[in-house]
């Protein structure tokens, strides 16, 4: 009876831990946990009174504004490789700062300066590794019990839930003589399995960046006795999660409008799925399209280098907080201005976000197929374009798109009608060629179609 009571208390404790984890991972609790105490700032009234009193006394009183931006030499700092332990520690530190963006909180200018100063001196692969670890920590915060088990309460619960089956096993061993052999064997198997699961859970805690960051922070602030323990935890992290091993699939999803319109031929079962979707709101056609017409490709080192260099170049172009905010609002204006094409093509990026994505997705395909031997840069541009369309159509909650799915559906409907006028056209390249051959200078598409259709095909 006593072993059963011990395991019952352990089970109730684990369910309580799970309940706390679900509560902590909710957006409301996550946001409230990141709010800081009210800060009135410097005493402005006292400051003004002191300045006025100095001026009345005939003394020189000047106000000097210290610029927020770091010195210019920081922009061109030397790039060097960081130790893997430093990357893990700094990734955890930046995660505690940038997780506020997930709950619509803002960052301070000092946070931006510290982040830029750190990433400017990193190699490309190490910069992506830091972001990778940050995203893993955010995923664990939202979809696991990390926020609970990596605190002192969670670690205490883990010790108790490990001790409970061990104590139950010892107590049961003493009283197992009078029980049937089958019951004894089953109980031993269950208790042994519970102990192994708890040991595995403790191992996962030990090889987590949360534990290493806490130990390293404690070793640097309070006691050097934690330094060997932090080193042991880092050895486990390096063994089970080495720096060269990616913590994600290293793939991005691809979804192409022309390819979808060509391959999505009319079938009776597709008509049935569409009927269920539009009449009964069973999203079977959407799930079918996601499974059938979405593919994944590996993210090449060239694509990572392109993204990293672009972000680094744009970060170096920010001179003050105003330009930093302006940079965050740009959706292609910066690139068009550099090429001298903003006056001609600025309308395509100044429109709504979902419309701009669709316009440039179609334009990217037309340019890609216009060249018989596309350059690597063109291929990478198409990969990014297909990924952006995947986010717009299949992951709209990740985008600030208002009617993106409606606009995509109308565009696909018009594209299917256009491509299927000639049954001989079966390939994407032929469809792109037919789109390029349409003369849109005779009449504007909006004047012909009106406002009912949101298509952006022409």
Secondary structure as GFF3:
##gff-version 3
##sequence-region A 1 458
A	DSSP	alpha_helix	2	25	.	.	.	ID=ss1
A	DSSP	alpha_helix	27	34	.	.	.	ID=ss2
A	DSSP	alpha_helix	44	56	.	.	.	ID=ss3
A	DSSP	three_ten_helix	72	74	.	.	.	ID=ss4
A	DSSP	alpha_helix	84	98	.	.	.	ID=ss5
A	DSSP	three_ten_helix	99	103	.	.	.	ID=ss6
A	DSSP	alpha_helix	109	120	.	.	.	ID=ss7
A	DSSP	alpha_helix	124	143	.	.	.	ID=ss8
A	DSSP	alpha_helix	146	149	.	.	.	ID=ss9
A	DSSP	alpha_helix	152	174	.	.	.	ID=ss10
A	DSSP	three_ten_helix	176	178	.	.	.	ID=ss11
A	DSSP	alpha_helix	181	206	.	.	.	ID=ss12
A	DSSP	alpha_helix	209	221	.	.	.	ID=ss13
A	DSSP	alpha_helix	225	240	.	.	.	ID=ss14
A	DSSP	beta_strand	251	254	.	.	.	ID=ss15
A	DSSP	alpha_helix	257	263	.	.	.	ID=ss16
A	DSSP	alpha_helix	268	280	.	.	.	ID=ss17
A	DSSP	alpha_helix	284	293	.	.	.	ID=ss18
A	DSSP	beta_strand	295	298	.	.	.	ID=ss19
A	DSSP	alpha_helix	301	316	.	.	.	ID=ss20
A	DSSP	alpha_helix	321	329	.	.	.	ID=ss21
A	DSSP	alpha_helix	333	339	.	.	.	ID=ss22
A	DSSP	alpha_helix	342	345	.	.	.	ID=ss23
A	DSSP	alpha_helix	347	350	.	.	.	ID=ss24
A	DSSP	alpha_helix	353	370	.	.	.	ID=ss25
A	DSSP	alpha_helix	376	394	.	.	.	ID=ss26
A	DSSP	three_ten_helix	396	398	.	.	.	ID=ss27
A	DSSP	alpha_helix	404	419	.	.	.	ID=ss28
A	DSSP	alpha_helix	428	437	.	.	.	ID=ss29
A	DSSP	alpha_helix	445	449	.	.	.	ID=ss30
###
